[in-house]
Amino acid sequence: LRVLGSIPTEMDSCGDLTTPQVTNQLAPHLEEILDTVRKALQDQASNSATLCPALEVLEQWIKIGHVSLSHLNSPTCGGTDPVLPILIQILSQQQPSDESTLTLAGRALE
């Protein structure tokens, strides 16, 4: 997950590409990335170590890949569960003391 989160940042820092070119280069991989994030978010109940890395990946791909909320609310890779409702469910279940998770999720949805 951490490697997937660094891809948009590395592409964005490349001086040879403009912002639209970076977005266009990331677009073909977006569904698979969102599907991977969705699986990690769903798996967080049994493996909480995947939650923060999944949120970090989501933040980077949303910010640099210009992913819309409507895209997050659509099923990915033929699945039935979009990312956004899973993320909202996780946020509603987090304890107020878990500030880092809330901060990461909030930054991802900015």
Contacts in CASP RR format, 6 or more apart in sequence:
PFRMAT RR
TARGET T0000
AUTHOR 0000-0000-0000
METHOD contacts of the structure
MODEL  1
LRVLGSIPTEMDSCGDLTTPQVTNQLAPHLEEILDTVRKALQDQASNSAT
LCPALEVLEQWIKIGHVSLSHLNSPTCGGTDPVLPILIQILSQQQPSDES
TLTLAGRALE
1 36 0 8 1.000
1 37 0 8 1.000
1 40 0 8 1.000
1 50 0 8 1.000
1 53 0 8 1.000
1 54 0 8 1.000
1 56 0 8 1.000
1 57 0 8 1.000
2 53 0 8 1.000
2 56 0 8 1.000
2 57 0 8 1.000
4 33 0 8 1.000
4 36 0 8 1.000
4 57 0 8 1.000
4 61 0 8 1.000
5 56 0 8 1.000
5 57 0 8 1.000
5 60 0 8 1.000
5 61 0 8 1.000
6 60 0 8 1.000
7 26 0 8 1.000
7 60 0 8 1.000
8 22 0 8 1.000
8 26 0 8 1.000
8 60 0 8 1.000
8 61 0 8 1.000
8 63 0 8 1.000
8 64 0 8 1.000
8 65 0 8 1.000
9 60 0 8 1.000
9 64 0 8 1.000
11 17 0 8 1.000
11 22 0 8 1.000
11 25 0 8 1.000
11 26 0 8 1.000
11 64 0 8 1.000
12 19 0 8 1.000
12 22 0 8 1.000
12 64 0 8 1.000
14 22 0 8 1.000
17 25 0 8 1.000
22 64 0 8 1.000
22 65 0 8 1.000
23 64 0 8 1.000
23 65 0 8 1.000
23 66 0 8 1.000
26 61 0 8 1.000
26 64 0 8 1.000
26 65 0 8 1.000
27 65 0 8 1.000
30 61 0 8 1.000
30 65 0 8 1.000
30 67 0 8 1.000
30 71 0 8 1.000
31 76 0 8 1.000
31 77 0 8 1.000
32 76 0 8 1.000
32 77 0 8 1.000
33 57 0 8 1.000
33 61 0 8 1.000
34 61 0 8 1.000
34 67 0 8 1.000
34 71 0 8 1.000
34 72 0 8 1.000
34 76 0 8 1.000
34 83 0 8 1.000
35 76 0 8 1.000
35 77 0 8 1.000
35 79 0 8 1.000
36 57 0 8 1.000
37 54 0 8 1.000
37 57 0 8 1.000
37 58 0 8 1.000
37 61 0 8 1.000
37 83 0 8 1.000
38 76 0 8 1.000
38 81 0 8 1.000
38 82 0 8 1.000
38 83 0 8 1.000
38 86 0 8 1.000
40 50 0 8 1.000
40 51 0 8 1.000
40 53 0 8 1.000
40 54 0 8 1.000
40 57 0 8 1.000
41 50 0 8 1.000
41 51 0 8 1.000
41 54 0 8 1.000
41 83 0 8 1.000
41 86 0 8 1.000
41 87 0 8 1.000
41 90 0 8 1.000
42 81 0 8 1.000
42 86 0 8 1.000
43 50 0 8 1.000
44 50 0 8 1.000
44 51 0 8 1.000
44 54 0 8 1.000
44 90 0 8 1.000
51 90 0 8 1.000
51 101 0 8 1.000
52 100 0 8 1.000
52 101 0 8 1.000
52 104 0 8 1.000
55 101 0 8 1.000
55 104 0 8 1.000
55 105 0 8 1.000
55 108 0 8 1.000
56 104 0 8 1.000
58 83 0 8 1.000
58 87 0 8 1.000
58 108 0 8 1.000
59 104 0 8 1.000
59 107 0 8 1.000
59 108 0 8 1.000
61 67 0 8 1.000
62 72 0 8 1.000
62 108 0 8 1.000
62 109 0 8 1.000
63 110 0 8 1.000
69 84 0 8 1.000
69 109 0 8 1.000
72 82 0 8 1.000
72 83 0 8 1.000
72 84 0 8 1.000
72 87 0 8 1.000
73 82 0 8 1.000
73 83 0 8 1.000
73 84 0 8 1.000
73 85 0 8 1.000
74 82 0 8 1.000
75 81 0 8 1.000
75 82 0 8 1.000
76 82 0 8 1.000
76 83 0 8 1.000
87 105 0 8 1.000
87 108 0 8 1.000
87 109 0 8 1.000
90 101 0 8 1.000
90 105 0 8 1.000
91 102 0 8 1.000
91 105 0 8 1.000
94 101 0 8 1.000
94 102 0 8 1.000
96 102 0 8 1.000
END
